[in-house]
Amino acid sequence: MSSSRIDRFLADWPAKVLSLAGAIALFFFYQMNRLEERPLSVPLVVVTNEGFVPASQYPRTIRLVLRGESNAIYAILEDDLKATLDLRSYTSAGTWRVPVRVEKRGSALGIDPLEISVDPSDVAISIEPRVIKQIQVVPSFRGYLEPGFELAGFKLVPAQLEAAGPASVMEKLADAATEPIELTGRSEGFTVKVRLAAKDPLVTFLTADNFEFSAEVKKALVFRSYQDLEIAFAGLKESLVVKTPPPAGSASVASSSAELEAFTPQAGVLEADLSTIERPGVYTVAVVPRFPEGFDVQSWSPMTITITVERASASSRPLVLP
């Protein structure tokens, strides 16, 4: 190259350099203006070691903003970006500020340009020693049984499960509740499959959370006492008569409210069997309750009575049941 050409090339070189820089800046500015933004939320995955786990609440999702060419960023799926909080290197209790790492996978690989901004970019989180223990499973219920019925008993299989979590949470955790078990309209025993209700997100169940619930349903009993009950004599021979008037009796029974409302005590609900008496004399006989089926007699009085039996005259007969 001749010296004249070199001189012309170098002439006004500051202006030429500035012009070239401006052109490059304009090119990148144009390119940047062509890029679009796409907001996206992805789950935050927490990775821990065996000894320590999170002891405070933390965001369950992370907001990402993707910046790139429109057709490229809208082709990225949620599963192609993984947000991770890696706690494996933290081996003592305390509160730490941990950066959120975003890993590109699948269709997010090889896209250029692609900018990813993360909100929040780091998370303050407390960690504590991991504790494992057995806890009870307790049922929860919704609705009411049919009127007049009650839950007499139930069984959950298994009755316990193994749970793990931070020490401060596990110290207070005694049981885990099931999802509500529907009782409405039931009047007999039943068996259903049931799962655990929503739990503390800091607690992990190490065994299955499916359970078999079996319920025993029976009539609800109402207790009632009856006084001044007439004791009836049964089986006394026609040639004999009871000289001694029977005392008034009493009884305490249990039955459903409907049966009790419909029941009116009559002579004979307390009964003395005299069929073994053959001749006049003084006898002590047992008194037994004769309430209708469905009545559970808790107690009655008297349980025995002493009577005097004589020959019957033509004009007198005792209250005798056949």
C-alpha positions, 0 to 999 in steps of 0.5 A: 500500500502506498504511503498516500493510501495509508495517509488517507486511511489514517486521516481523521481516524478518531472520527472513523473509530467513533463512527464504527463504534456507533454502528456497532452500538446501533446494531446491538441496540437494534438486536436488543430491541428485537428481543422479547420478555416472557414471565414464567413461574417454576417450582423451587426444588430444595436439595438437602443432606441427610442431617439438616432440613429446612425449618422455616417457610420458603417460596414454593415457586420462583418467578423467572423472566426469559429474554430472547427471540419470541419464537425461541422463548415461547417454545421453552416449557416449564419443565425445561427450567429447574430452580434449585436451592442447594443446602447440601453444603450446610451442616450446622443449624442456623439461618442462611441466605442461599442463591437460587440456581437455574438449570437449563434443560431440554428445549432451553438448551442451545438458545442464543440469545437467552437471558434469565432473571430470577426473582428472588435471586436468593432465599433466607432459610433456617435449617435444623437437624432432621428428626424421625419419629412415629406419630399417631394417625387420627380420623377427622369426620364430616356430617352426622350419622342418621338420627338415633345412631352413634359411632360406637368404635373405629379402627385405622390401619395402620394406626401409626406412620413415620414422619421426618422434619426439623427438630423444633417442628417434630418436638410438637408433632404428636399426630396426623389427621386424615381427610374428613370421613363422611358420616352423613346418612350412615346407620350401619358399620362401614369401611373406606379408604382414606388419605392424610389431610394437608400437612405441614410442608416442612414435614415429610411422611416416610411411609404410605399415607393411605389408610383403611378406616373401619367404623362400628355404628349402632343405635344411640342409647338413651337412659331412662328410669321407671318408678312404681312398676307393678310386679306381675305374678306368672304361672300360679296355680288356680287353686292358690292365691298370693296373700301378700301384696307385691311391692312397687318396683323400679327399673333403669333401661337404655334404648333408642329415643324413638323406642322410649317415646313409644313405650308405656310401661305396663304390668308385667315388665317386672315379673315373678314366676310362681309356677313351681309353687305347689302348696300354700306357704311363704316363699322368696321368689326372683323378680325378672324384667320383661321389657320389649326387645331393643330395651337394655335393662341396666338395673331393677328393684326388687330382685327378689320378693317374699310372698305368702301363698294360701288356698284360693277362695272362689271370690279372689284371684291374684294378678297372674300372667298366663 
